[in-house]
Amino acid sequence: MPDNDDVLHAIQRMNKLLALVAVKGLEDKEAVLTLVHAGYTQAEIATLLGKKPSAVSMTVLRAKPKKESAAATETAATNGEGE
């Protein structure tokens, strides 16, 4: 019977394979964002996709809507913050 380490290793391999299947055929940006939404860390995504962690970070940063920062600034101004 396999020990716990063998079972853990097999599960990790299956998890990696499922992640790669999930993003197969997607553009890099969509693959990164799909894996982020699936709960992978940026370091894990970089390893899975064979990219540098900084490239994954930039993809995530560029994908964030600019409305968030504008809405935060507007909310702060409305609440009298930042004065």
Order of alpha helices (4+ residues) and beta strands (2+ residues): alpha-alpha-alpha-alpha-alpha
